[in-house]
C-alpha cells in the first residue's frame, strides 16, 4: 500500500544531482502525509498546500546541508513543522498542540462491556466478531478505501499522529519531537485514532459481511 521509496542514500544522491525522478518519487510518497501534518498547524487546506510547497523548496535548497543524523523523512518533516508553525502564528492559530487533547469521551461504547456488578466487570459482553480475510482484490480495495475515508474523518491532530506512526513508520520519540507533545499525549491521540479507524472497519464488515 503506497509508494515504495528508495533508501536515504539513493534519495539524497538523487536530490543533490537534481534528478527529477527522485523528486517525483518523494512527492508521490510523502506529500499526502505532509499535507495532513501541515494542516494541523494552519487554518486552511490551502495554507497547508502552500506549506508543503515551501517545504519542498527549502529541501531542494538545503539538501547539501543534510548530514544524515536522522532519516531524510524526519529531516524533511522537521522543516515542514518549522514552516507550518511560523505560518500558523501569522494566521493567529497559536493554540499549542499539547492543549488540544481529545475530550473524555470513551474510545469504545461503554455499553459493550460488563458492568461493575458483573462477575467479570469491564470485560466484553460479546467479543468483536472476527473480520474476514481480504484475499479478494475487490474486497482489499474496498477495505483500503474504507481506511482512507476513516483517516480523513479523524480530527486533524489524530490524523497527523496516526499518519506519522502507522503510515510513515515514525517512532514515538520522533513524533513527540516533531509535534512538541508528551509521550502520554502521543499515546492518547494514537489510541483514539486507531480505535476510530477500527470502528469504521467494524461497521463496514458488519454492513457488508465482508463480501466482495
Biotite code that builds the C-alpha atoms (Angstrom):
import biotite.structure as struc

atoms = struc.array([
    struc.Atom([0.000, 0.000, 0.000], chain_id="A", res_id=1, res_name="UNK", atom_name="CA", element="C"),
    struc.Atom([1.564, 3.340, -1.018], chain_id="A", res_id=2, res_name="UNK", atom_name="CA", element="C"),
    struc.Atom([4.677, 4.230, -2.933], chain_id="A", res_id=3, res_name="UNK", atom_name="CA", element="C"),
    struc.Atom([7.904, 2.298, -2.347], chain_id="A", res_id=4, res_name="UNK", atom_name="CA", element="C"),
    struc.Atom([10.622, 4.852, -1.591], chain_id="A", res_id=5, res_name="UNK", atom_name="CA", element="C"),
    struc.Atom([14.339, 4.066, -2.147], chain_id="A", res_id=6, res_name="UNK", atom_name="CA", element="C"),
    struc.Atom([16.892, 4.188, 0.660], chain_id="A", res_id=7, res_name="UNK", atom_name="CA", element="C"),
    struc.Atom([18.063, 7.524, 2.030], chain_id="A", res_id=8, res_name="UNK", atom_name="CA", element="C"),
    struc.Atom([21.483, 7.419, 0.389], chain_id="A", res_id=9, res_name="UNK", atom_name="CA", element="C"),
    struc.Atom([19.870, 6.913, -3.029], chain_id="A", res_id=10, res_name="UNK", atom_name="CA", element="C"),
    struc.Atom([17.339, 9.692, -2.384], chain_id="A", res_id=11, res_name="UNK", atom_name="CA", element="C"),
    struc.Atom([19.907, 12.184, -1.122], chain_id="A", res_id=12, res_name="UNK", atom_name="CA", element="C"),
    struc.Atom([22.217, 11.498, -4.060], chain_id="A", res_id=13, res_name="UNK", atom_name="CA", element="C"),
    struc.Atom([19.316, 11.934, -6.472], chain_id="A", res_id=14, res_name="UNK", atom_name="CA", element="C"),
    struc.Atom([18.161, 15.190, -4.906], chain_id="A", res_id=15, res_name="UNK", atom_name="CA", element="C"),
    struc.Atom([21.677, 16.601, -4.904], chain_id="A", res_id=16, res_name="UNK", atom_name="CA", element="C"),
    struc.Atom([22.047, 15.673, -8.557], chain_id="A", res_id=17, res_name="UNK", atom_name="CA", element="C"),
    struc.Atom([18.729, 17.354, -9.406], chain_id="A", res_id=18, res_name="UNK", atom_name="CA", element="C"),
    struc.Atom([17.188, 14.072, -10.546], chain_id="A", res_id=19, res_name="UNK", atom_name="CA", element="C"),
    struc.Atom([13.525, 14.689, -11.401], chain_id="A", res_id=20, res_name="UNK", atom_name="CA", element="C"),
    struc.Atom([12.527, 11.040, -10.961], chain_id="A", res_id=21, res_name="UNK", atom_name="CA", element="C"),
    struc.Atom([13.832, 11.033, -7.387], chain_id="A", res_id=22, res_name="UNK", atom_name="CA", element="C"),
    struc.Atom([11.931, 14.200, -6.587], chain_id="A", res_id=23, res_name="UNK", atom_name="CA", element="C"),
    struc.Atom([8.743, 12.837, -8.161], chain_id="A", res_id=24, res_name="UNK", atom_name="CA", element="C"),
    struc.Atom([9.098, 9.668, -6.075], chain_id="A", res_id=25, res_name="UNK", atom_name="CA", element="C"),
    struc.Atom([9.230, 11.709, -2.876], chain_id="A", res_id=26, res_name="UNK", atom_name="CA", element="C"),
    struc.Atom([6.328, 13.898, -3.949], chain_id="A", res_id=27, res_name="UNK", atom_name="CA", element="C"),
    struc.Atom([4.172, 10.841, -4.557], chain_id="A", res_id=28, res_name="UNK", atom_name="CA", element="C"),
    struc.Atom([5.319, 9.056, -1.425], chain_id="A", res_id=29, res_name="UNK", atom_name="CA", element="C"),
    struc.Atom([5.285, 11.821, 1.185], chain_id="A", res_id=30, res_name="UNK", atom_name="CA", element="C"),
    struc.Atom([3.147, 14.773, 0.088], chain_id="A", res_id=31, res_name="UNK", atom_name="CA", element="C"),
    struc.Atom([-0.136, 13.314, 1.363], chain_id="A", res_id=32, res_name="UNK", atom_name="CA", element="C"),
    struc.Atom([1.101, 12.822, 4.906], chain_id="A", res_id=33, res_name="UNK", atom_name="CA", element="C"),
    struc.Atom([2.926, 16.163, 4.757], chain_id="A", res_id=34, res_name="UNK", atom_name="CA", element="C"),
    struc.Atom([-0.377, 17.862, 3.919], chain_id="A", res_id=35, res_name="UNK", atom_name="CA", element="C"),
    struc.Atom([-2.081, 16.215, 6.898], chain_id="A", res_id=36, res_name="UNK", atom_name="CA", element="C"),
    struc.Atom([0.772, 17.244, 9.182], chain_id="A", res_id=37, res_name="UNK", atom_name="CA", element="C"),
    struc.Atom([0.838, 20.834, 7.885], chain_id="A", res_id=38, res_name="UNK", atom_name="CA", element="C"),
    struc.Atom([-2.946, 21.111, 8.219], chain_id="A", res_id=39, res_name="UNK", atom_name="CA", element="C"),
    struc.Atom([-2.649, 20.533, 11.974], chain_id="A", res_id=40, res_name="UNK", atom_name="CA", element="C"),
    struc.Atom([-0.800, 23.838, 12.333], chain_id="A", res_id=41, res_name="UNK", atom_name="CA", element="C"),
    struc.Atom([-2.536, 26.176, 9.870], chain_id="A", res_id=42, res_name="UNK", atom_name="CA", element="C"),
    struc.Atom([-6.048, 27.447, 9.314], chain_id="A", res_id=43, res_name="UNK", atom_name="CA", element="C"),
    struc.Atom([-6.966, 26.129, 5.881], chain_id="A", res_id=44, res_name="UNK", atom_name="CA", element="C"),
    struc.Atom([-6.216, 23.363, 3.411], chain_id="A", res_id=45, res_name="UNK", atom_name="CA", element="C"),
    struc.Atom([-4.879, 25.983, 1.005], chain_id="A", res_id=46, res_name="UNK", atom_name="CA", element="C"),
    struc.Atom([-2.399, 27.172, 3.637], chain_id="A", res_id=47, res_name="UNK", atom_name="CA", element="C"),
    struc.Atom([-1.300, 23.582, 4.216], chain_id="A", res_id=48, res_name="UNK", atom_name="CA", element="C"),
    struc.Atom([-0.654, 23.154, 0.486], chain_id="A", res_id=49, res_name="UNK", atom_name="CA", element="C"),
    struc.Atom([1.496, 26.279, 0.479], chain_id="A", res_id=50, res_name="UNK", atom_name="CA", element="C"),
    struc.Atom([3.426, 24.997, 3.495], chain_id="A", res_id=51, res_name="UNK", atom_name="CA", element="C"),
    struc.Atom([4.170, 21.755, 1.671], chain_id="A", res_id=52, res_name="UNK", atom_name="CA", element="C"),
    struc.Atom([5.304, 23.653, -1.425], chain_id="A", res_id=53, res_name="UNK", atom_name="CA", element="C"),
    struc.Atom([7.556, 25.890, 0.683], chain_id="A", res_id=54, res_name="UNK", atom_name="CA", element="C"),
    struc.Atom([8.938, 22.811, 2.414], chain_id="A", res_id=55, res_name="UNK", atom_name="CA", element="C"),
    struc.Atom([9.925, 21.110, -0.833], chain_id="A", res_id=56, res_name="UNK", atom_name="CA", element="C"),
    struc.Atom([11.586, 24.321, -1.984], chain_id="A", res_id=57, res_name="UNK", atom_name="CA", element="C"),
    struc.Atom([13.537, 24.514, 1.283], chain_id="A", res_id=58, res_name="UNK", atom_name="CA", element="C"),
    struc.Atom([14.524, 20.843, 0.963], chain_id="A", res_id=59, res_name="UNK", atom_name="CA", element="C"),
    struc.Atom([15.895, 21.325, -2.543], chain_id="A", res_id=60, res_name="UNK", atom_name="CA", element="C"),
    struc.Atom([17.766, 24.449, -1.478], chain_id="A", res_id=61, res_name="UNK", atom_name="CA", element="C"),
    struc.Atom([19.150, 22.856, 1.675], chain_id="A", res_id=62, res_name="UNK", atom_name="CA", element="C"),
    struc.Atom([19.813, 19.234, 0.706], chain_id="A", res_id=63, res_name="UNK", atom_name="CA", element="C"),
    struc.Atom([23.572, 19.840, 0.668], chain_id="A", res_id=64, res_name="UNK", atom_name="CA", element="C"),
    struc.Atom([23.350, 20.526, 4.406], chain_id="A", res_id=65, res_name="UNK", atom_name="CA", element="C"),
    struc.Atom([21.671, 17.202, 5.200], chain_id="A", res_id=66, res_name="UNK", atom_name="CA", element="C"),
    struc.Atom([24.107, 15.285, 7.445], chain_id="A", res_id=67, res_name="UNK", atom_name="CA", element="C"),
    struc.Atom([22.215, 12.043, 7.980], chain_id="A", res_id=68, res_name="UNK", atom_name="CA", element="C"),
    struc.Atom([21.830, 12.438, 11.750], chain_id="A", res_id=69, res_name="UNK", atom_name="CA", element="C"),
    struc.Atom([18.191, 11.473, 11.323], chain_id="A", res_id=70, res_name="UNK", atom_name="CA", element="C"),
    struc.Atom([16.315, 9.843, 8.483], chain_id="A", res_id=71, res_name="UNK", atom_name="CA", element="C"),
    struc.Atom([15.718, 12.004, 5.420], chain_id="A", res_id=72, res_name="UNK", atom_name="CA", element="C"),
    struc.Atom([11.984, 11.882, 6.030], chain_id="A", res_id=73, res_name="UNK", atom_name="CA", element="C"),
    struc.Atom([12.343, 13.084, 9.619], chain_id="A", res_id=74, res_name="UNK", atom_name="CA", element="C"),
    struc.Atom([14.598, 15.909, 8.418], chain_id="A", res_id=75, res_name="UNK", atom_name="CA", element="C"),
    struc.Atom([12.037, 16.932, 5.786], chain_id="A", res_id=76, res_name="UNK", atom_name="CA", element="C"),
    struc.Atom([9.200, 16.800, 8.298], chain_id="A", res_id=77, res_name="UNK", atom_name="CA", element="C"),
    struc.Atom([11.125, 18.981, 10.753], chain_id="A", res_id=78, res_name="UNK", atom_name="CA", element="C"),
    struc.Atom([11.498, 21.609, 8.037], chain_id="A", res_id=79, res_name="UNK", atom_name="CA", element="C"),
    struc.Atom([7.772, 21.344, 7.342], chain_id="A", res_id=80, res_name="UNK", atom_name="CA", element="C"),
    struc.Atom([6.817, 21.708, 11.009], chain_id="A", res_id=81, res_name="UNK", atom_name="CA", element="C"),
    struc.Atom([9.019, 24.795, 11.395], chain_id="A", res_id=82, res_name="UNK", atom_name="CA", element="C"),
    struc.Atom([7.461, 26.419, 8.326], chain_id="A", res_id=83, res_name="UNK", atom_name="CA", element="C"),
    struc.Atom([3.934, 25.417, 9.367], chain_id="A", res_id=84, res_name="UNK", atom_name="CA", element="C"),
    struc.Atom([4.355, 26.744, 12.896], chain_id="A", res_id=85, res_name="UNK", atom_name="CA", element="C"),
    struc.Atom([5.557, 30.124, 11.647], chain_id="A", res_id=86, res_name="UNK", atom_name="CA", element="C"),
    struc.Atom([2.643, 30.348, 9.236], chain_id="A", res_id=87, res_name="UNK", atom_name="CA", element="C"),
    struc.Atom([0.232, 29.282, 11.981], chain_id="A", res_id=88, res_name="UNK", atom_name="CA", element="C"),
    struc.Atom([1.471, 32.136, 14.177], chain_id="A", res_id=89, res_name="UNK", atom_name="CA", element="C"),
    struc.Atom([0.936, 34.600, 11.318], chain_id="A", res_id=90, res_name="UNK", atom_name="CA", element="C"),
    struc.Atom([-2.592, 33.252, 10.945], chain_id="A", res_id=91, res_name="UNK", atom_name="CA", element="C"),
    struc.Atom([-3.096, 33.670, 14.694], chain_id="A", res_id=92, res_name="UNK", atom_name="CA", element="C"),
    struc.Atom([-3.555, 29.955, 15.153], chain_id="A", res_id=93, res_name="UNK", atom_name="CA", element="C"),
    struc.Atom([-1.425, 29.900, 18.292], chain_id="A", res_id=94, res_name="UNK", atom_name="CA", element="C"),
    struc.Atom([-3.127, 27.284, 20.487], chain_id="A", res_id=95, res_name="UNK", atom_name="CA", element="C"),
    struc.Atom([-0.412, 24.744, 21.376], chain_id="A", res_id=96, res_name="UNK", atom_name="CA", element="C"),
    struc.Atom([-0.723, 21.114, 20.384], chain_id="A", res_id=97, res_name="UNK", atom_name="CA", element="C"),
    struc.Atom([-0.483, 19.886, 23.958], chain_id="A", res_id=98, res_name="UNK", atom_name="CA", element="C"),
    struc.Atom([-3.604, 21.800, 24.986], chain_id="A", res_id=99, res_name="UNK", atom_name="CA", element="C"),
    struc.Atom([-5.695, 20.245, 22.208], chain_id="A", res_id=100, res_name="UNK", atom_name="CA", element="C"),
    struc.Atom([-6.095, 16.741, 23.558], chain_id="A", res_id=101, res_name="UNK", atom_name="CA", element="C"),
    struc.Atom([-9.137, 14.561, 22.887], chain_id="A", res_id=102, res_name="UNK", atom_name="CA", element="C"),
    struc.Atom([-12.006, 15.017, 25.296], chain_id="A", res_id=103, res_name="UNK", atom_name="CA", element="C"),
    struc.Atom([-13.018, 12.491, 27.939], chain_id="A", res_id=104, res_name="UNK", atom_name="CA", element="C"),
    struc.Atom([-15.452, 10.577, 25.737], chain_id="A", res_id=105, res_name="UNK", atom_name="CA", element="C"),
    struc.Atom([-14.793, 6.829, 25.825], chain_id="A", res_id=106, res_name="UNK", atom_name="CA", element="C"),
    struc.Atom([-12.916, 5.295, 22.909], chain_id="A", res_id=107, res_name="UNK", atom_name="CA", element="C"),
    struc.Atom([-15.354, 2.344, 22.736], chain_id="A", res_id=108, res_name="UNK", atom_name="CA", element="C"),
    struc.Atom([-19.058, 2.416, 23.637], chain_id="A", res_id=109, res_name="UNK", atom_name="CA", element="C"),
    struc.Atom([-19.244, 1.512, 27.368], chain_id="A", res_id=110, res_name="UNK", atom_name="CA", element="C"),
    struc.Atom([-22.412, -0.465, 26.637], chain_id="A", res_id=111, res_name="UNK", atom_name="CA", element="C"),
    struc.Atom([-20.243, -3.157, 25.018], chain_id="A", res_id=112, res_name="UNK", atom_name="CA", element="C"),
    struc.Atom([-18.625, -4.024, 28.354], chain_id="A", res_id=113, res_name="UNK", atom_name="CA", element="C"),
    struc.Atom([-19.811, -5.804, 31.505], chain_id="A", res_id=114, res_name="UNK", atom_name="CA", element="C"),
    struc.Atom([-20.965, -3.556, 34.363], chain_id="A", res_id=115, res_name="UNK", atom_name="CA", element="C"),
    struc.Atom([-19.397, -3.165, 37.791], chain_id="A", res_id=116, res_name="UNK", atom_name="CA", element="C"),
    struc.Atom([-21.892, -5.607, 39.337], chain_id="A", res_id=117, res_name="UNK", atom_name="CA", element="C"),
    struc.Atom([-20.985, -8.363, 36.867], chain_id="A", res_id=118, res_name="UNK", atom_name="CA", element="C"),
    struc.Atom([-18.841, -11.342, 37.834], chain_id="A", res_id=119, res_name="UNK", atom_name="CA", element="C"),
    struc.Atom([-16.238, -10.104, 35.328], chain_id="A", res_id=120, res_name="UNK", atom_name="CA", element="C"),
    struc.Atom([-16.555, -6.288, 35.406], chain_id="A", res_id=121, res_name="UNK", atom_name="CA", element="C"),
    struc.Atom([-15.030, -4.445, 32.470], chain_id="A", res_id=122, res_name="UNK", atom_name="CA", element="C"),
    struc.Atom([-14.951, -7.487, 30.183], chain_id="A", res_id=123, res_name="UNK", atom_name="CA", element="C"),
    struc.Atom([-16.593, -7.636, 26.753], chain_id="A", res_id=124, res_name="UNK", atom_name="CA", element="C"),
    struc.Atom([-20.285, -8.552, 26.747], chain_id="A", res_id=125, res_name="UNK", atom_name="CA", element="C"),
    struc.Atom([-19.531, -10.232, 23.424], chain_id="A", res_id=126, res_name="UNK", atom_name="CA", element="C"),
    struc.Atom([-16.145, -10.337, 21.761], chain_id="A", res_id=127, res_name="UNK", atom_name="CA", element="C"),
    struc.Atom([-15.885, -8.382, 18.480], chain_id="A", res_id=128, res_name="UNK", atom_name="CA", element="C"),
    struc.Atom([-16.501, -10.637, 15.510], chain_id="A", res_id=129, res_name="UNK", atom_name="CA", element="C"),
    struc.Atom([-13.504, -11.847, 13.570], chain_id="A", res_id=130, res_name="UNK", atom_name="CA", element="C"),
    struc.Atom([-13.089, -9.976, 10.313], chain_id="A", res_id=131, res_name="UNK", atom_name="CA", element="C"),
    struc.Atom([-12.895, -11.856, 7.014], chain_id="A", res_id=132, res_name="UNK", atom_name="CA", element="C"),
    struc.Atom([-9.630, -12.083, 5.116], chain_id="A", res_id=133, res_name="UNK", atom_name="CA", element="C"),
    struc.Atom([-9.097, -9.644, 2.241], chain_id="A", res_id=134, res_name="UNK", atom_name="CA", element="C"),
    struc.Atom([-7.735, -12.072, -0.362], chain_id="A", res_id=135, res_name="UNK", atom_name="CA", element="C"),
    struc.Atom([-10.172, -10.763, -2.967], chain_id="A", res_id=136, res_name="UNK", atom_name="CA", element="C"),
    struc.Atom([-8.752, -7.783, -4.868], chain_id="A", res_id=137, res_name="UNK", atom_name="CA", element="C"),
    struc.Atom([-12.170, -6.111, -4.850], chain_id="A", res_id=138, res_name="UNK", atom_name="CA", element="C"),
    struc.Atom([-12.561, -6.559, -1.102], chain_id="A", res_id=139, res_name="UNK", atom_name="CA", element="C"),
    struc.Atom([-9.000, -5.427, -0.455], chain_id="A", res_id=140, res_name="UNK", atom_name="CA", element="C"),
    struc.Atom([-9.627, -2.268, -2.494], chain_id="A", res_id=141, res_name="UNK", atom_name="CA", element="C"),
    struc.Atom([-12.846, -1.559, -0.593], chain_id="A", res_id=142, res_name="UNK", atom_name="CA", element="C"),
    struc.Atom([-11.089, -2.047, 2.745], chain_id="A", res_id=143, res_name="UNK", atom_name="CA", element="C"),
    struc.Atom([-8.287, 0.344, 1.746], chain_id="A", res_id=144, res_name="UNK", atom_name="CA", element="C"),
    struc.Atom([-10.881, 2.913, 0.664], chain_id="A", res_id=145, res_name="UNK", atom_name="CA", element="C"),
    struc.Atom([-12.706, 2.492, 3.987], chain_id="A", res_id=146, res_name="UNK", atom_name="CA", element="C"),
    struc.Atom([-9.483, 3.004, 5.924], chain_id="A", res_id=147, res_name="UNK", atom_name="CA", element="C"),
    struc.Atom([-8.630, 6.104, 3.876], chain_id="A", res_id=148, res_name="UNK", atom_name="CA", element="C"),
    struc.Atom([-12.080, 7.573, 4.487], chain_id="A", res_id=149, res_name="UNK", atom_name="CA", element="C"),
    struc.Atom([-11.808, 6.791, 8.200], chain_id="A", res_id=150, res_name="UNK", atom_name="CA", element="C"),
    struc.Atom([-8.452, 8.538, 8.457], chain_id="A", res_id=151, res_name="UNK", atom_name="CA", element="C"),
    struc.Atom([-9.757, 11.600, 6.611], chain_id="A", res_id=152, res_name="UNK", atom_name="CA", element="C"),
    struc.Atom([-12.672, 11.828, 9.055], chain_id="A", res_id=153, res_name="UNK", atom_name="CA", element="C"),
    struc.Atom([-10.399, 11.943, 12.103], chain_id="A", res_id=154, res_name="UNK", atom_name="CA", element="C"),
    struc.Atom([-9.704, 15.183, 13.961], chain_id="A", res_id=155, res_name="UNK", atom_name="CA", element="C"),
    struc.Atom([-6.648, 16.830, 12.424], chain_id="A", res_id=156, res_name="UNK", atom_name="CA", element="C"),
    struc.Atom([-4.302, 16.023, 15.314], chain_id="A", res_id=157, res_name="UNK", atom_name="CA", element="C"),
    struc.Atom([-5.295, 12.373, 15.393], chain_id="A", res_id=158, res_name="UNK", atom_name="CA", element="C"),
    struc.Atom([-4.791, 12.254, 11.621], chain_id="A", res_id=159, res_name="UNK", atom_name="CA", element="C"),
    struc.Atom([-1.277, 13.634, 11.985], chain_id="A", res_id=160, res_name="UNK", atom_name="CA", element="C"),
    struc.Atom([-0.212, 11.232, 14.737], chain_id="A", res_id=161, res_name="UNK", atom_name="CA", element="C"),
    struc.Atom([-1.744, 8.174, 13.061], chain_id="A", res_id=162, res_name="UNK", atom_name="CA", element="C"),
    struc.Atom([-0.191, 9.079, 9.712], chain_id="A", res_id=163, res_name="UNK", atom_name="CA", element="C"),
    struc.Atom([3.248, 9.638, 11.194], chain_id="A", res_id=164, res_name="UNK", atom_name="CA", element="C"),
    struc.Atom([3.217, 6.456, 13.293], chain_id="A", res_id=165, res_name="UNK", atom_name="CA", element="C"),
    struc.Atom([1.297, 3.881, 11.268], chain_id="A", res_id=166, res_name="UNK", atom_name="CA", element="C"),
    struc.Atom([1.725, 5.021, 7.665], chain_id="A", res_id=167, res_name="UNK", atom_name="CA", element="C"),
    struc.Atom([5.109, 6.729, 7.672], chain_id="A", res_id=168, res_name="UNK", atom_name="CA", element="C"),
    struc.Atom([6.616, 4.473, 10.349], chain_id="A", res_id=169, res_name="UNK", atom_name="CA", element="C"),
    struc.Atom([7.982, 7.280, 12.519], chain_id="A", res_id=170, res_name="UNK", atom_name="CA", element="C"),
    struc.Atom([8.986, 6.338, 16.061], chain_id="A", res_id=171, res_name="UNK", atom_name="CA", element="C"),
    struc.Atom([7.002, 7.615, 19.029], chain_id="A", res_id=172, res_name="UNK", atom_name="CA", element="C"),
    struc.Atom([10.020, 9.680, 20.066], chain_id="A", res_id=173, res_name="UNK", atom_name="CA", element="C"),
    struc.Atom([10.265, 11.347, 16.641], chain_id="A", res_id=174, res_name="UNK", atom_name="CA", element="C"),
    struc.Atom([6.542, 12.117, 16.602], chain_id="A", res_id=175, res_name="UNK", atom_name="CA", element="C"),
    struc.Atom([6.744, 13.724, 20.044], chain_id="A", res_id=176, res_name="UNK", atom_name="CA", element="C"),
    struc.Atom([9.714, 15.821, 18.929], chain_id="A", res_id=177, res_name="UNK", atom_name="CA", element="C"),
    struc.Atom([8.055, 16.835, 15.650], chain_id="A", res_id=178, res_name="UNK", atom_name="CA", element="C"),
    struc.Atom([4.772, 17.837, 17.260], chain_id="A", res_id=179, res_name="UNK", atom_name="CA", element="C"),
    struc.Atom([6.160, 19.060, 20.588], chain_id="A", res_id=180, res_name="UNK", atom_name="CA", element="C"),
    struc.Atom([3.888, 16.829, 22.644], chain_id="A", res_id=181, res_name="UNK", atom_name="CA", element="C"),
    struc.Atom([4.496, 14.472, 25.544], chain_id="A", res_id=182, res_name="UNK", atom_name="CA", element="C"),
    struc.Atom([4.709, 10.716, 25.146], chain_id="A", res_id=183, res_name="UNK", atom_name="CA", element="C"),
    struc.Atom([1.443, 10.374, 27.069], chain_id="A", res_id=184, res_name="UNK", atom_name="CA", element="C"),
    struc.Atom([-0.335, 12.797, 24.725], chain_id="A", res_id=185, res_name="UNK", atom_name="CA", element="C"),
    struc.Atom([1.022, 10.955, 21.704], chain_id="A", res_id=186, res_name="UNK", atom_name="CA", element="C"),
    struc.Atom([-0.287, 7.654, 23.076], chain_id="A", res_id=187, res_name="UNK", atom_name="CA", element="C"),
    struc.Atom([-3.754, 9.088, 23.719], chain_id="A", res_id=188, res_name="UNK", atom_name="CA", element="C"),
    struc.Atom([-4.040, 10.590, 20.242], chain_id="A", res_id=189, res_name="UNK", atom_name="CA", element="C"),
    struc.Atom([-2.759, 7.435, 18.565], chain_id="A", res_id=190, res_name="UNK", atom_name="CA", element="C"),
    struc.Atom([-5.009, 5.157, 20.607], chain_id="A", res_id=191, res_name="UNK", atom_name="CA", element="C"),
    struc.Atom([-8.117, 7.192, 19.813], chain_id="A", res_id=192, res_name="UNK", atom_name="CA", element="C"),
    struc.Atom([-7.217, 7.414, 16.134], chain_id="A", res_id=193, res_name="UNK", atom_name="CA", element="C"),
    struc.Atom([-6.645, 3.668, 15.843], chain_id="A", res_id=194, res_name="UNK", atom_name="CA", element="C"),
    struc.Atom([-9.872, 2.926, 17.713], chain_id="A", res_id=195, res_name="UNK", atom_name="CA", element="C"),
    struc.Atom([-11.853, 5.236, 15.430], chain_id="A", res_id=196, res_name="UNK", atom_name="CA", element="C"),
    struc.Atom([-10.431, 3.610, 12.287], chain_id="A", res_id=197, res_name="UNK", atom_name="CA", element="C"),
    struc.Atom([-11.141, 0.179, 13.700], chain_id="A", res_id=198, res_name="UNK", atom_name="CA", element="C"),
    struc.Atom([-14.700, 1.283, 14.436], chain_id="A", res_id=199, res_name="UNK", atom_name="CA", element="C"),
    struc.Atom([-15.156, 2.303, 10.790], chain_id="A", res_id=200, res_name="UNK", atom_name="CA", element="C"),
    struc.Atom([-13.853, -1.071, 9.652], chain_id="A", res_id=201, res_name="UNK", atom_name="CA", element="C"),
    struc.Atom([-16.061, -2.937, 12.097], chain_id="A", res_id=202, res_name="UNK", atom_name="CA", element="C"),
    struc.Atom([-19.097, -1.057, 10.794], chain_id="A", res_id=203, res_name="UNK", atom_name="CA", element="C"),
    struc.Atom([-18.036, -1.817, 7.193], chain_id="A", res_id=204, res_name="UNK", atom_name="CA", element="C"),
    struc.Atom([-17.657, -5.552, 7.797], chain_id="A", res_id=205, res_name="UNK", atom_name="CA", element="C"),
    struc.Atom([-20.892, -5.707, 9.801], chain_id="A", res_id=206, res_name="UNK", atom_name="CA", element="C"),
    struc.Atom([-22.771, -3.992, 6.981], chain_id="A", res_id=207, res_name="UNK", atom_name="CA", element="C"),
    struc.Atom([-21.256, -5.900, 4.067], chain_id="A", res_id=208, res_name="UNK", atom_name="CA", element="C"),
    struc.Atom([-20.480, -9.201, 5.715], chain_id="A", res_id=209, res_name="UNK", atom_name="CA", element="C"),
    struc.Atom([-17.072, -8.963, 4.033], chain_id="A", res_id=210, res_name="UNK", atom_name="CA", element="C"),
    struc.Atom([-18.494, -9.943, 0.670], chain_id="A", res_id=211, res_name="UNK", atom_name="CA", element="C"),
    struc.Atom([-16.749, -8.633, -2.440], chain_id="A", res_id=212, res_name="UNK", atom_name="CA", element="C"),
])
